[in-house]
Amino acid sequence: MKYNIFPNYKQFNISPINPILNRELSFSLVFLSFLLSLLPVFGDENSKAILTVQQLKELAPMIKVAEQKPKNIKIEAEISVETKNDFYDPCEFWQKTPIFKSYTAWVDGELEGKERVDVHKDVTEWRNGPAPYGEESYSMSFDGQHGRYIRYSFGPIGQMHPIEEGQILPEAPKRLGHYAGIYWSLPFFNGELYKFSKIFELASEPNSEVASELEISFDKFEGDDCIKIRSKLYNVTYWLDPSHGFAIRGRKSTTGSQNNYEDLVEFVKVTKLKEVSSDVWWPTEVITIAKPYESGKPWRQYIFRASNIVVNDPNFDNRVFTPTFPKGFRVNDKVTGKTYLVDANLIPIEEPNKSPEPNK
């Protein structure tokens, strides 16, 4: 659904300039434009077309409808990583690293609901290991009650060996929410406390705490009309695109303004969107730029690309969220405190005298 809420921006007429001065000025402007094109652009922070209370009230239910549209999702995607020592140096280019992840993920469409990801290949830095990088394959899931973590193989790149271990957990595995583009999609956004529809609803109440902490305005992002939500409390800015189902187009996190200067912490730009169901837009390419987490480390650029997305499949089977442990795997059940060995019929058989204490 397209919602035309943007004001008509005024067009300014420029008076004629002396021809000689015009040529010199044109050359200077072209050269300046070239230099500026090499620098990163993080949206238009000068936008001050603040939304009215009435506009906020009208938008809240429309965003809520968009948030509730996906019922189940399956996605195949990969993430690659590039590094750069000086992010603000236009003459330095991003360098590709071996760090890489490919996976298939399933989500049931509920916030903090059922999830599963099968990581086919996960290459990461191997600190204090026998090789600079390690490679791993594993599965993680959460069926609404318990989590599962299945490790298939691990080792240096191209030299993995079988692990054959599994765990049953009392909660979802910690890293599970980082997959499937969940953090870059409207239906699964939960902000610091609320979903966007709730944020707009609370922001329409003049005396609410949310209204005083937020600035919601019209803005351009990558040339498109968007709505900018800036949190003065958390130093985070989001851009939503009303012409694409209020999809998240960007996110910027800073350390806050000091002497009119903001130190960038992370910038997320959704570079490609796909309509995967009626007015359901999912990110198929996302670039995330992150500041080093410690001194001396390079900046990182994470590139997410989705190759296949299926939404609202009528034949979706929720049993996918409880993956079966393969034959021969040893399973540590941290809910019951028991340890099992999976037999040829894929039935877990308890191992006597080997069961650890359950999680307290």
Stockholm file with secondary structure:
# STOCKHOLM 1.0

chainA/1-360         MKYNIFPNYKQFNISPINPILNRELSFSLVFLSFLLSLLPVFGDENSKAILTVQQLKELAPMIKVAEQKPKNIKIEAEISVETKNDFYDPCEFWQKTPIFKSYTAWVDGELEGKERVDVHKDVTEWRNGPAPYGEESYSMSFDGQHGRYIRYSFGPIGQMHPIEEGQILPEAPKRLGHYAGIYWSLPFFNGELYKFSKIFELASEPNSEVASELEISFDKFEGDDCIKIRSKLYNVTYWLDPSHGFAIRGRKSTTGSQNNYEDLVEFVKVTKLKEVSSDVWWPTEVITIAKPYESGKPWRQYIFRASNIVVNDPNFDNRVFTPTFPKGFRVNDKVTGKTYLVDANLIPIEEPNKSPEPNK
#=GR chainA/1-360 SS CCCCCCCCCCCCCCCCCCHHHHHHHHHHHHHHHHHHHTSCCCCCTTCCEECCHHHHHHHHHHHHHHHTCCCCEEEEEEEEEEEESCTTCTTCCCEEEEEEEEEEEEECSSTTCCEEEEEEEEEEECTTSSSSEEEEEEEEEECSSCEEEEEEEEEETTCCEEEEEEEEESSCCTTGGGSTTGGGSGGGCCCSSSCHHHHHHHHTSTTSHHHHHEEEEEEEETTEEEEEEEETTTTEEEEEEGGGTTEEEEEEEEEEEETTEEEEEEEEEEEEEEEEETTEEEEEEEEEEECCSSTTCCEEEEEEEEEEEEESCTTCCGGGGSCCCCTTCEEEETTTTEEEEECTTSCEEECTTCCCCCCC
#=GC SS_cons         CCCCCCCCCCCCCCCCCCHHHHHHHHHHHHHHHHHHHTSCCCCCTTCCEECCHHHHHHHHHHHHHHHTCCCCEEEEEEEEEEEESCTTCTTCCCEEEEEEEEEEEEECSSTTCCEEEEEEEEEEECTTSSSSEEEEEEEEEECSSCEEEEEEEEEETTCCEEEEEEEEESSCCTTGGGSTTGGGSGGGCCCSSSCHHHHHHHHTSTTSHHHHHEEEEEEEETTEEEEEEEETTTTEEEEEEGGGTTEEEEEEEEEEEETTEEEEEEEEEEEEEEEEETTEEEEEEEEEEECCSSTTCCEEEEEEEEEEEEESCTTCCGGGGSCCCCTTCEEEETTTTEEEEECTTSCEEECTTCCCCCCC
//
